[in-house]
């Protein structure tokens, strides 16, 4: 026993054993008024997970719908087979390839050795005379060869490179399928009727089919005349002389106009059941100041299908629906987590992810608007760019998946060092490209871009000694080789990899800290969640909507309230940053009220994310290690978290005061506990005993808290 100097008179009591005293303490702590705390970080992480997972699902539906739509519409796999048929048809042309016979003469278009007809590929065109030969000869006989390879294929030759939706028959030199401007329907034509009508009245706003080589050549002349002179009707009837010499000036004007407009010389379209593959033949002037008539030529391919308009339209509808739902959800998520004040809104608007999100919606819209305004090749590039932007956004949305979260964290941590390295790398690449250009440019590179790309390739795959460069200057080629080897490949490229590896390790450590911040502090236990008979219905409602029946509010309201409450706790005690935060129901009243959430929110949180102090441990023998709750550094509840930094001497005084108070309160409550037993109990257990004994005596349960 002890005197009543601590505030309670000494009472007569029977002697009790330590086991009986411990049992009395356990009965005190197991009463109905046990204090429960809400695991704030754990709850916030759960609601963030729900919001982000829902955002990922909605955006993934939008992404996959557009991905399927674009792949169906571009029809690139089927078009590859069509292009192979095109190559076979080109190989069937009469005569020999000029590359196979050195005696082929371009003026005679024959071999001076064998007398056979020669033909040149479009990609071997060097000047306007070669372009004239291609337009008046090779392309006009292509349709006949195509019919031999693919009898059911429909062919057309257009004078412009725009998409088919913007072309009528006026823009075609010949067409085996009908084309109406603004329509995506291209049925086969009755070629017998079409050819007879056109031959009787040659007009540029009409077109014959492509199988009759004579009509195709005549239509090409009419089309060129209409483009250069603006004359739609050929008043003299069907041209009788189709030789190049007769209309050479017309063809030169046509080629010059197409070169000035940077438009296609011709666009060849092959249709297999309205599944199109097209080839654009383009040319560009090259150094006409010094070499008049010289050109560089390019050939680009595109593909598109028009046989399933209903399916494509339904995919567009679903894509629009998921885009709207995804956009609305993104705004709701941002409102819940990033827009607590005007400063937060400004900060949110400056995030790169915000602009990436905006671009992921804008790019597909622009591609849809520009569909008929640009050529098919440009539209395909726009579609591919849209897919790349949408894929980047999908990767950021997948942050809810742990492996993706680590990769994204790695990229964020590495972005600063990589930006610095990229600046240094850019300077070295430009300088080395200039050095390589000065040494080997006249025969190795045609422009600055080629030199830069060559150095970039050597940075990523390692340098090589070019045989031509070695013949030009053996010493210089080896010096450049070792310079690129040591500076770019063995140093800067390895620094690049090292930055990524270090950032990856830091991201893994950050993941561990994030998990620890959500864990229970030592001395606390999770309160079991009671079973619910309506969990399935509540889960369906919660995932299909934002309303959570168990909480009587929405997930974004709870997330917003928890963010505010955790922020207030961290402001009051900076030691809680990246540490577990336990909040009482009282501490959540104001944050929940600020988001118009009633008492159901805090009640639901206490049911699903409750924690309480651990039960009184069995009596420990003398000299045993203290319980985990008494270990230094254990974060107490936020209400008392600010008192955690005391000296060792003050800790001993507080512990003695706490033991004395519990002793006096236990005597007053007729629940005597041996004082020697109190010395064996941990600080956390003594706190709980004091709270419970004060409540039994009619005093506030935890009017005074203790912390070491």
C-alpha positions in Angstrom: 0.0 0.0 0.0 0.9 3.7 -0.2 -0.4 6.9 1.3 -3.1 9.0 -0.2 -0.8 11.8 -1.1 -1.5 11.2 -4.8 -5.1 12.1 -4.5 -6.9 9.0 -3.2 -7.2 7.7 0.4 -5.8 4.4 1.3 -8.6 1.8 1.5 -8.8 -1.4 3.3 -8.5 -4.3 0.9 -7.5 -7.9 0.8 -4.2 -9.0 -0.5 -4.4 -10.1 -4.2 -2.1 -11.9 -6.4 -0.5 -10.5 -9.5 -2.7 -12.7 -11.7 -5.8 -11.3 -10.0 -4.5 -7.8 -10.5 -3.9 -8.4 -14.2 -7.3 -9.9 -14.6 -8.8 -6.7 -13.0 -6.9 -4.6 -15.5 -8.1 -6.7 -18.4 -11.7 -6.4 -17.3 -11.3 -2.6 -17.2 -9.9 -2.4 -20.7 -12.4 -4.8 -22.3 -15.4 -2.6 -21.4 -17.7 -1.2 -24.1 -16.2 2.3 -24.0 -12.8 1.4 -25.6 -11.5 4.3 -27.6 -11.2 3.5 -31.4 -9.2 5.4 -33.9 -9.5 5.6 -37.7 -6.5 4.5 -39.8 -6.6 7.7 -41.9 -3.9 6.8 -44.4 -5.1 3.3 -44.9 -8.7 4.6 -45.6 -7.4 7.4 -47.9 -5.4 4.9 -49.9 -8.4 2.7 -50.2 -10.7 5.4 -51.6 -7.9 6.7 -53.9 -7.5 3.1 -55.1 -11.3 3.0 -55.9 -11.3 6.3 -57.8 -8.1 5.5 -59.7 -9.1 2.0 -60.6 -12.5 3.2 -61.9 -10.7 5.9 -63.9 -8.3 3.2 -65.3 -11.2 1.0 -66.3 -13.2 3.9 -68.0 -10.1 5.2 -69.8 -9.1 1.7 -70.8 -12.5 1.1 -72.4 -12.1 4.4 -74.3 -8.5 3.5 -75.3 -9.3 -0.1 -76.4 -12.4 1.0 -78.3 -10.4 3.6 -80.3 -7.6 1.1 -80.7 -9.9 -1.5 -82.2 -11.6 1.2 -84.3 -8.3 2.5 -85.7 -7.0 -0.9 -86.5 -10.2 -2.0 -88.2 -10.4 1.2 -90.2 -6.7 1.3 -91.3 -7.0 -2.4 -92.2 -3.2 -2.7 -92.5 -3.0 -6.5 -92.4 -5.4 -7.0 -95.3 -3.7 -4.1 -97.2 -0.3 -5.9 -96.9 -1.7 -8.7 -99.1 -3.0 -6.1 -101.6 0.4 -4.4 -101.8 2.0 -7.8 -102.6 -0.5 -8.2 -105.4 0.5 -4.8 -106.7 4.1 -5.7 -106.7 3.4 -8.9 -108.7 1.4 -6.9 -111.2 4.2 -4.4 -111.7 6.6 -7.3 -112.3 4.4 -8.5 -115.2 5.1 -5.5 -117.3 6.4 -6.3 -120.7 10.1 -5.7 -121.3 13.0 -5.7 -118.9 13.9 -3.7 -115.9 16.5 -1.1 -116.7 18.5 -2.1 -113.7 19.1 -5.5 -115.3 20.3 -4.2 -118.7 23.1 -1.6 -118.8 22.3 -0.9 -122.5 18.7 0.5 -121.8 18.4 3.9 -123.3 15.8 6.3 -121.8 15.2 8.2 -125.0 14.5 5.1 -127.0 13.1 3.2 -123.9 14.8 0.1 -125.4 17.9 -1.8 -125.0 20.5 -0.9 -127.7 21.9 -4.4 -127.2 18.8 -6.7 -127.4 16.2 -4.3 -128.8 13.8 -5.2 -126.0 11.6 -2.6 -124.4 12.9 -1.2 -121.1 11.1 0.2 -118.1 12.2 2.2 -115.1 10.9 2.1 -111.6 9.3 5.3 -110.3 11.8 5.5 -107.5 14.6 5.7 -110.1 13.2 9.0 -111.5 15.8 11.7 -111.5 14.2 14.5 -113.5 11.0 15.7 -115.0 11.5 13.7 -118.2 11.5 10.5 -116.1 8.3 11.7 -114.4 6.7 12.2 -117.8 7.7 8.7 -118.9 6.1 7.3 -115.8 2.8 9.2 -116.2 2.4 8.5 -119.9 3.7 4.9 -119.9 4.0 2.7 -116.9 1.1 3.7 -114.7 -1.4 3.7 -117.5 -0.8 0.0 -118.3 -0.8 -1.0 -114.7 -4.6 -1.7 -114.5 -4.4 -4.3 -117.2 -1.7 -6.2 -115.4 -3.5 -5.9 -112.1 -6.6 -7.5 -113.6 -4.5 -10.5 -114.6 -3.1 -11.0 -111.1 -6.4 -10.1 -109.3 -9.4 -10.3 -111.6 -11.8 -9.1 -108.9 -9.8 -6.1 -107.8 -11.0 -2.6 -108.7 -8.4 0.0 -109.6 -8.5 3.8 -109.8 -5.9 6.5 -110.7 -6.5 10.0 -109.2 -4.6 13.2 -109.8 -4.6 14.4 -106.2 -3.5 12.7 -103.0 -6.6 13.6 -100.8 -8.7 11.0 -99.0 -11.4 9.2 -101.0 -14.2 10.9 -99.0 -13.3 14.2 -100.6 -12.9 13.0 -104.2 -15.5 12.6 -106.9 -15.0 11.1 -110.3 -13.9 14.5 -111.5 -10.6 13.9 -109.7 -9.9 10.5 -111.3 -8.3 9.7 -114.6 -9.9 6.3 -114.4 -11.9 4.4 -111.8 -13.3 0.9 -111.6 -15.5 1.9 -108.6 -17.9 4.8 -108.2 -16.9 7.7 -105.9 -19.2 10.5 -104.7 -17.7 13.4 -102.7 -18.7 13.2 -99.0 -19.7 9.5 -99.3 -17.9 6.4 -98.0 -19.6 4.0 -100.4 -17.6 2.8 -103.3 -19.5 0.2 -105.3 -18.1 -1.3 -108.5 -19.1 0.4 -111.8 -20.5 -1.1 -114.9 -17.3 -0.7 -116.9 -18.8 -1.5 -120.3 -21.4 1.4 -119.9 -18.9 3.7 -118.3 -16.3 3.3 -121.1 -18.8 3.7 -123.9 -20.2 6.9 -122.3 -16.8 8.4 -121.7 -15.4 7.5 -125.2 -18.5 9.2 -126.8 -18.1 12.4 -124.7 -14.6 12.7 -123.2 -14.9 14.9 -120.1 -12.6 15.6 -117.2 -15.5 15.5 -114.7 -16.2 11.8 -115.7 -13.8 8.9 -115.9 -13.6 5.6 -117.8 -12.6 2.4 -116.1 -9.0 1.4 -115.8 -8.9 -1.8 -117.9 -8.8 -0.3 -121.4 -5.3 1.0 -121.8 -6.2 3.3 -124.7 -9.0 5.0 -122.8 -6.8 5.3 -119.7 -4.1 7.1 -121.7 -6.6 9.4 -123.3 -8.3 10.2 -119.9 -4.8 11.0 -118.5 -4.3 13.6 -121.2 -7.8 15.0 -120.7 -7.2 15.2 -116.9 -3.8 16.9 -117.4 -5.3 19.4 -119.8 -8.2 20.2 -117.4 -5.7 20.8 -114.5 -3.5 23.1 -116.6 -6.0 24.8 -118.8 -9.2 24.5 -116.7 -11.1 23.0 -119.6 -13.4 20.2 -118.5 -14.8 19.1 -121.9 -12.5 17.7 -124.6 -14.2 19.5 -127.6 -12.4 17.6 -130.3 -13.6 14.2 -129.3 -11.5 11.3 -128.3 -7.8 12.1 -128.8 -6.5 10.2 -131.8 -2.8 10.7 -131.3 -1.8 9.7 -127.8 1.9 10.0 -128.2 3.9 11.9 -125.7 5.2 14.3 -128.3 1.7 15.5 -129.2 0.9 16.7 -125.7 4.4 17.2 -124.3 3.7 20.9 -123.3 0.5 19.9 -121.5 2.4 17.2 -119.5 5.2 19.6 -118.6 2.7 22.2 -117.4 0.9 19.5 -115.4 4.1 18.2 -113.8 5.3 21.7 -113.0 2.0 22.6 -111.4 2.0 19.5 -109.2 5.6 20.2 -108.2 4.8 23.8 -107.3 1.7 22.7 -105.3 3.7 19.9 -103.7 0.8 17.6 -104.5 0.9 14.0 -105.7 1.6 13.3 -109.3 -0.8 10.4 -109.1 -2.6 8.3 -106.5 -3.2 4.7 -107.3 -6.0 3.0 -105.4 -6.7 -0.8 -105.3 -10.0 -2.0 -103.9 -10.8 -5.5 -102.9 -14.4 -5.4 -101.8 -14.2 -1.8 -100.6 -11.0 -2.5 -98.6 -8.6 -0.1 -100.1 -4.8 0.2 -100.4 -3.4 3.3 -102.0 0.0 4.5 -103.2 0.9 8.1 -103.5 3.6 9.0 -106.1 5.1 12.4 -105.2 8.1 14.4 -106.4 9.9 17.4 -105.2 12.2 19.9 -106.9 15.9 19.6 -106.1 18.4 22.4 -106.8 16.7 23.8 -109.9 19.0 26.8 -109.7 22.0 24.6 -110.6 20.3 21.6 -112.1 16.9 22.5 -113.7 14.5 19.7 -113.9 16.1 17.6 -111.2 13.7 16.0 -108.7 13.6 13.7 -105.7 10.8 11.2 -105.5 8.9 9.4 -102.7 6.3 6.7 -102.7 3.9 6.4 -99.7 1.3 3.8 -98.9 -2.0 4.0 -97.0 -4.9 1.6 -96.3 -8.5 2.0 -95.4 -11.6 -0.1 -95.3 -15.2 1.0 -96.1 -17.0 -2.3 -96.1 -18.2 -2.2 -92.5 -19.5 1.4 -91.9 -22.1 0.2 -89.3 -19.4 -1.4 -87.2 -17.1 1.5 -87.4 -19.9 4.0 -86.5 -20.9 1.9 -83.4 -17.3 1.9 -82.3 -17.2 5.7 -82.6 -20.4 5.9 -80.5 -18.9 3.7 -77.8 -15.6 5.5 -77.9 -17.4 8.8 -77.5 -19.5 7.5 -74.6 -16.4 6.2 -72.7 -14.5 9.4 -73.5 -17.3 11.4 -71.8 -17.5 9.1 -68.8 -13.7 9.1 -68.5 -13.5 12.9 -68.7 -16.2 13.4 -66.1 -14.5 10.9 -63.8 -11.1 12.6 -64.2 -12.7 16.0 -63.2 -14.3 14.3 -60.1 -11.0 12.7 -59.1 -9.1 16.0 -59.5 -11.8 17.8 -57.5 -11.4 15.2 -54.7 -7.6 15.1 -54.5 -6.1 18.2 -56.1 -8.5 21.1 -55.9 -8.9 22.2 -52.3 -8.0 25.8 -53.0 -7.3 28.2 -55.9 -3.6 27.6 -55.5 -4.2 23.9 -55.8 -6.1 24.5 -59.0 -3.2 26.5 -60.5 -0.8 23.8 -59.5 -3.1 21.2 -61.0 -3.2 23.1 -64.3 0.6 23.3 -64.4 1.0 19.5 -64.1 2.4 17.8 -67.2 -0.1 15.0 -66.7 -3.0 17.5 -66.9 -1.8 18.5 -70.4 -1.3 14.9 -71.4 -4.8 14.1 -70.3 -6.2 17.0 -72.4 -4.1 15.8 -75.4 -5.5 12.3 -75.1 -9.0 13.6 -75.8 -8.0 16.4 -78.3 -5.9 14.2 -80.6 -8.6 11.8 -81.5 -11.1 14.7 -82.1 -8.6 16.4 -84.4 -8.0 13.1 -86.3 -11.8 12.7 -86.8 -12.3 16.3 -88.0 -9.4 16.2 -90.4 -10.4 12.9 -91.9 -11.6 14.2 -95.2 -9.4 17.4 -95.2 -6.0 15.7 -95.5 -4.6 12.9 -97.6 -4.9 9.4 -96.3 -1.2 9.2 -95.4 -1.4 12.3 -93.2 -4.5 11.0 -91.6 -2.8 7.7 -90.8 0.0 9.6 -89.2 -2.5 11.6 -87.1 -4.2 8.4 -86.0 -0.8 6.9 -85.0 0.0 10.0 -83.0 -3.3 9.8 -81.3 -2.6 6.2 -80.3 0.8 7.1 -78.9 -0.6 10.0 -76.8 -3.5 7.8 -75.6 -1.1 5.0 -74.7 1.1 7.4 -72.7 -2.0 8.5 -70.8 -3.1 4.9 -70.2 0.4 4.2 -68.7 -0.1 7.0 -66.2 -3.6 5.8 -65.4 -2.2 2.4 -64.7 -0.4 3.8 -61.6 -3.0 2.0 -59.5 -1.3 -1.2 -60.5 1.8 -1.8 -58.3 4.4 -2.6 -61.0 3.3 0.4 -63.1 3.5 2.6 -60.0 7.1 1.7 -59.5 7.9 2.4 -63.1 6.2 5.7 -63.0 8.0 6.6 -59.8 11.2 5.7 -61.4 10.5 8.0 -64.3 9.6 10.9 -62.0 12.8 10.4 -60.0 14.9 10.1 -63.1 13.4 13.0 -65.0 15.6 15.7 -63.4 19.0 13.9 -63.8 18.0 12.7 -67.3 17.1 16.3 -68.3 20.5 17.4 -67.2 22.2 14.5 -69.0 20.1 15.2 -72.1 21.4 18.7 -72.3 25.0 17.5 -72.2 24.2 14.7 -74.6 22.5 17.1 -77.1 25.6 19.3 -77.2 27.9 16.3 -77.8 25.7 14.8 -80.5 25.5 18.1 -82.4 29.2 18.7 -82.2 30.0 15.1 -83.2 27.5 15.2 -86.0 29.2 18.4 -87.3 32.6 16.7 -87.1 31.4 13.6 -89.0 29.8 15.8 -91.6 33.0 17.8 -92.1 35.0 14.6 -92.5 32.7 12.3 -94.3 29.6 14.4 -95.3 30.2 14.7 -99.1 29.7 11.0 -99.6 28.1 9.7 -96.5 25.3 12.1 -95.5 22.8 14.0 -97.7 21.7 16.4 -95.0 22.3 17.5 -91.4 19.5 15.2 -90.1 21.2 12.2 -91.6 24.4 13.0 -89.7 22.6 13.6 -86.4 20.6 10.3 -86.7 23.8 8.4 -87.5 25.5 9.7 -84.3 22.4 9.0 -82.2 22.4 5.4 -83.6 26.0 5.0 -82.6 25.2 6.3 -79.1 22.6 3.6 -78.6 24.2 0.7 -80.3 27.9 1.5 -80.4 30.1 3.1 -83.0 31.2 1.4 -86.2 34.0 2.1 -88.7 32.3 2.8 -92.1 34.2 1.3 -95.0 33.8 4.4 -97.2 34.9 6.7 -94.4 37.9 4.5 -93.7 38.9 4.7 -97.4 38.4 8.5 -97.4 40.5 9.0 -94.3 41.7 6.0 -92.3 43.1 8.1 -89.4 40.1 10.4 -89.1 37.7 7.5 -89.2 39.5 5.7 -86.4 39.7 8.9 -84.3 36.0 9.5 -84.6 35.4 5.9 -83.8 37.3 6.0 -80.5 35.9 9.4 -79.6 32.3 8.2 -80.0 33.1 4.9 -78.2 34.5 6.5 -75.1 32.5 9.7 -74.8 29.1 8.6 -76.0 28.8 4.8 -75.7 31.0 3.9 -72.7 30.4 7.1 -70.7 27.2 9.0 -71.4 25.1 6.0 -72.4 26.2 4.1 -69.2 25.3 7.2 -67.1 21.9 7.1 -68.7 21.4 3.5 -67.6 22.8 4.2 -64.1 20.4 7.0 -63.5 17.5 4.7 -64.3 18.8 1.9 -62.1 19.3 4.3 -59.1 15.9 5.8 -59.6 14.4 2.3 -59.7 16.0 1.4 -56.4 14.8 4.7 -54.9 11.3 4.0 -56.2 11.3 0.6 -54.5 12.4 2.2 -51.2 9.7 4.8 -51.5 7.2 2.0 -52.0 8.3 0.4 -48.7 8.0 3.8 -46.9 4.5 4.2 -48.4 3.5 0.8 -47.1 4.9 1.5 -43.6 3.0 4.8 -43.5 -0.3 2.8 -43.8 0.7 0.1 -41.3 -0.6 -0.1 -37.8 1.7 1.5 -35.1 3.1 -0.8 -32.6 0.7 -1.4 -29.7 -2.4 -1.1 -31.8 -4.6 -3.8 -33.4 -7.1 -3.7 -36.2 -10.7 -4.0 -35.2 -12.3 -6.8 -37.2 -14.9 -5.7 -39.8 -18.3 -7.2 -39.0 -19.8 -9.4 -41.7 -22.5 -7.8 -43.8 -25.5 -9.4 -45.5 -25.6 -6.8 -48.2 -22.0 -6.7 -49.2 -22.6 -7.8 -52.7 -25.3 -5.2 -53.4 -23.3 -2.5 -51.7 -20.2 -3.4 -53.8 -22.1 -3.3 -57.1 -23.6 0.1 -56.2 -20.3 1.4 -55.0 -18.4 0.3 -58.2 -21.0 1.3 -60.7 -21.6 4.7 -59.0 -19.7 6.9 -56.5 -22.1 6.4 -53.7 -21.0 4.0 -50.9 -24.0 2.6 -48.9 -21.8 1.6 -46.0 -20.7 5.2 -45.5 -23.9 7.0 -46.6 -21.7 9.3 -48.8 -19.5 9.2 -51.9 -16.0 8.0 -52.3 -14.6 11.3 -53.5 -16.2 13.2 -50.6 -14.5 10.8 -48.2 -11.2 11.1 -50.0 -11.4 14.9 -49.8 -12.3 14.9 -46.1 -9.5 12.5 -45.3 -6.9 14.6 -47.2 -8.0 17.6 -45.2 -7.8 15.8 -41.9 -4.4 14.2 -42.6 -3.1 17.6 -43.7 -4.3 19.2 -40.5 -2.7 16.5 -38.4 0.6 16.8 -40.3 0.5 20.6 -39.9 0.0 20.2 -36.1 2.8 17.6 -35.8 5.4 17.5 -38.7 6.6 14.2 -37.3 3.5 12.5 -38.7 4.6 13.2 -42.3 5.0 9.7 -44.0 4.0 8.1 -40.7 0.8 6.3 -39.6 -2.0 8.7 -38.7 -4.8 7.7 -36.4 -7.8 10.0 -36.1 -10.7 10.0 -33.7 -14.3 10.4 -34.8 -14.3 13.9 -33.3 -11.3 14.9 -35.4 -13.2 14.0 -38.6 -16.4 15.9 -37.9 -15.2 19.2 -39.4 -13.5 17.7 -42.5 -16.6 15.6 -43.2 -18.9 18.5 -42.7 -16.9 20.6 -45.1 -17.7 18.2 -47.9 -21.4 17.9 -46.9 -21.0 14.3 -45.6 -23.0 13.3 -42.6 -22.3 11.1 -39.6 -22.6 8.1 -41.7 -19.1 8.8 -43.2 -17.3 8.6 -39.8 -19.5 5.7 -38.7 -18.5 3.7 -41.8 -14.8 4.6 -41.4 -15.0 3.3 -37.8 -16.5 0.1 -39.0 -14.0 -0.6 -41.8 -10.8 1.1 -40.7 -10.9 1.1 -36.9 -7.9 0.4 -34.7 -7.5 0.3 -31.0 -4.9 -0.2 -28.4 -3.9 -3.8 -27.9 -5.3 -5.8 -25.0 -3.4 -5.9 -21.7 -0.6 -8.4 -22.1 -0.1 -11.2 -19.6 2.0 -10.3 -16.5 5.6 -10.3 -17.5 8.3 -11.6 -15.2 10.9 -9.3 -13.8 13.7 -8.4 -16.2 11.5 -9.3 -19.3 11.5 -7.0 -22.3 8.8 -4.3 -22.3 5.8 -4.7 -24.6 6.0 -3.3 -28.1 3.7 -0.4 -27.1 6.3 0.8 -24.7 9.1 0.9 -27.2 10.4 4.3 -28.0 9.3 5.9 -31.3 5.8 4.3 -31.4 3.5 7.0 -32.8 0.6 7.6 -30.3 -2.8 8.8 -31.5 -2.7 12.2 -33.3 -4.3 13.9 -30.4 -1.2 13.3 -28.4 1.4 12.9 -31.1 2.9 16.3 -30.4 4.2 15.2 -27.1 6.5 12.5 -28.4 9.8 14.3 -28.1 10.7 14.3 -24.5 14.0 13.6 -22.7 14.8 10.3 -21.0 14.6 11.8 -17.5 11.2 13.3 -18.2 10.0 10.0 -19.6 10.8 8.3 -16.3 9.0 11.0 -14.2 5.9 10.7 -16.4 5.9 6.9 -16.1 6.1 7.2 -12.3 3.2 9.7 -12.2 1.1 7.5 -14.5 1.7 4.5 -12.2 0.8 6.5 -9.2 -2.4 7.8 -10.8 -3.5 4.3 -11.9 -2.8 3.0 -8.3 -5.0 5.7 -6.8 -7.8 5.3 -9.3 -7.9 1.5 -8.9 -8.3 1.9 -5.1 -11.0 4.4 -5.6 -12.8 2.0 -8.0 -12.5 -0.9 -5.5 -10.4 -2.7 -8.1 -7.0 -2.9 -6.3 -4.0 -3.7 -8.4 -0.7 -4.5 -6.7 1.7 -1.6 -7.1 4.5 -4.0 -7.9 2.4 -5.3 -10.8 1.9 -1.8 -12.1 5.7 -1.5 -12.5 5.6 -4.5 -14.8 3.0 -3.0 -17.1 3.9 -1.0 -20.2 3.2 2.7 -20.7 0.4 2.1 -23.2 -1.4 -0.3 -20.9 -1.1 2.1 -18.0 -2.7 4.8 -20.2 -5.6 2.7 -21.1 -6.1 1.7 -17.5 -6.1 5.3 -16.4 -8.6 6.3 -19.1 -11.0 3.5 -18.2 -10.7 4.1 -14.4 -11.4 7.8 -14.8 -14.5 7.0 -16.8 -15.7 4.7 -14.0 -15.2 7.4 -11.5 -17.4 9.9 -13.4 -14.4 11.9 -14.7 -13.7 12.5 -18.4 -12.3 9.3 -19.8 -9.2 10.8 -21.3 -9.2 14.4 -20.1 -5.4 13.9 -19.7 -3.2 11.9 -22.0 0.2 10.6 -21.4 3.0 10.3 -23.8 6.7 9.4 -23.5 
